Amino acid sequence: MNVTCIVVDNGEDSLEECILSLRNQTLKPYILVVGGPNTDYSLARELADDVLGPVEGIGRARVEGVLKSDSPMIVCCDSDSIYHESYVYFVVEDLKSFKAVKAGTVLPKRVSPLGIAEMIFTPVIPYEYTLSFRREDFLDAGIHLEDYSDPREDIGWYVSLRLFPILDPRLVVYTRMPTRNAKIISEIPLIPVYLIRSIGVRT
């Protein structure tokens, strides 16, 4: 399998909804769930292709998933998010030319009063569940060797600073983050893929 979706979970009640959105992709990925202490492992084994855990900590869980995977392309996912059916297809297209890519359109599963702030910062904050990358480049950059002893420490800043992900508005994810007006991001992408490709910035 050339692409693996690594779903990090620690007992979210939306795990099934997340995995079903990945099962419904136009380009079918391999689905690996990395669970924490509160994960429903019976449900995870029923829905996913493989299950790993329990693993303590978000960053450590993602790293364990990357190390276990044999796929050259990794799609980071969270169990509280839903991925548009073309998500994996566009990730694979992007990773043929770039080391990493970030979802450029993050939409709310429900309205939140903090939405306007989230709308402003969504394009620049390296939310891990919106990041995808080439496995080899991730390992070459030593991101898996960082200290993930803090349960809240995640891979986002390391991926952003070392792999320089492009922002692709075609990558659409729905999440519980407070994102009232994030749809504007899809209309005014900060780094359109077509522009990057037109000036020949490839790796």
N, C-alpha and C positions, 0 to 999 in steps of 0.2 A: 504494500500500500504506500503511495507516494505522499500522503498527507494524513496526519493524526490530529484529531481534536482532543485536547487534554482538558477535561472538565474537573475543576476543583470544587469540592463540596464538603460541607460540614453540617449536614442536617437540614438543608433548605427544603421547604415543602414544594419547591418548583423544580426539583431535579428532573422529574419525568417530563415536564413541559420543555425544559432545556434540551434534553436528549432527543425528544421527538422532533424538535426543530432541526437538530443535526441529522437525524435520520431522513428528514424530508429534503435534504440538500440536492440540488441538481447534479453536483459532483459528490459522490458518496465517499465520506471519510471513514477512517478507522476511529472508533470512539473509545477513549481510555478515561475512566473515572478515577481520580485520586481522592480518596475520602479521608475525612478526619474522624475524631472520636464519636461524633454524633451522626455520621452518615448511616442511612438505611442500606446496608450492604446487600440485603436480599433483593431490594428494588434495583440497586445499581447493577448487580450481576444479571438481572433479568433484562435490562435495557441496553447495557453497554457491551462492547466487544471484549473488554478486559477491565479489571478493577484492581486497584492498588491501594494499600493502606491497612490500618489507619496511619496517617502521617501527620505529625504535629507541625502546624505553621503553614501559612499560605505559600510563601516563597519556597520553602523546602518541598512542599507538595508539588509545585510546578516543576522544580528541578528534578525531583524523583520521576515525574512523568516523562520529562525530556530524556533522561538517562535510560529509562525503560523502553522508550520508543525506538523503532528502527526506521521510521519515516524520515525522509530528508526535509520535509516541511511540517512545521508545528503551528497549530492554531490554538491559542490560549482562550479558554472559555471559563465562565463561572456558572454555577448551577442556578443562580437567580436571574439569568439573562436568557433571551431568546434571539436566535440568529436567523436573519432573512434567508430564504431558500437559495439565493445566489451567492451567499457569503463565501463559502469555501471555494467556489469556482473562481471568484475574483481574487481571493487570496493566492491561489495557485498561479493565476496569470501574473500577478504582481511579483511573486517570489521567483519567477523565471528571470527577472531583470534586477531585482533589488534584494538586499539582505533581510529587510524587515518592512512590515507595513502595519499601519494603525487604522482602525475603523474611523471614518470621517463623519459618519452620521450615527449619532447616539440618540435614541428616542425613548421617551418614558413609557413604562407599562401603565403608569397612572400619574395623574397630576400631583405636583408637590409645590408648596408655597416657596420653596427654595429654588425653583426652576430657573429663574433669570440668572442667578449666580452660576449655576451649573452650565447653562448655555454658553456663558462667556469662557469658562475654563475647560470645557470638554475637549476642544481641539489641541490644547497644549499639555494637559496633564496626562502622564503615561499610564492610564488605566490598563491594568494587565489583561483584563478579559477582552480588550479590544486589540491586543497585539498578536501578530503572527510573525514567524521568522524561519530562516533556514537553520536547521538543527546544527549543521557543521559550523556555521558562523557563530552561533550561540556558544558552542563549546570552545571554539578557537578564541573567542573574546574572554574566556574564563568566567563567564557570568555564573556558571554552576559552582564556582569555587568561593563565591562570596559567603559572608556570615549570615545565615538565615535563622539564627537561634531565637531572635525575637519573633514570636508567632505572627506579628503583623507585618514583618519585613517581607517585601515582595520584589519581583524581578524588574518592575517597570522602569525605574530610573536607570538601571544598568543597561537594559536593552536600548533605551532612548539615547543614552550618552555614547554607547559603543557601536551600535548597529545603525543608528540614524534612520528610523523608520519613516517612510513616506506616509502621507495622509491620503487615504482613498475614500471619497464620499460615496462610492458605490458599495462600500462595506457598511451594512446597516445592522445595528444591534439594538434590541429593546431591553431595557433594564429597569430596575427599581430605583436607580439613582434619580435624584431630584432634577429633572430635565424638562421643565415646562415648555420652553420655546426652542429646544435643540434642533427642530426641523430647519431652522434658518441655516444651520451649518451645512446642510445638504445643498442649499441654494448659493452659498458663498464659501466654498471650500478654500482653506488657506493655501494648500499646496496641491493643486489639481494634478492628477496622474498624467493627463495628456500633455500638460506643460512640461513636466519633468522629462517625459519621454521625448518631447520635441527638441529639447536642448541636449539630449544624449547623456544624461547623468545616469550611468548604469554601473553595476559592480560585477 
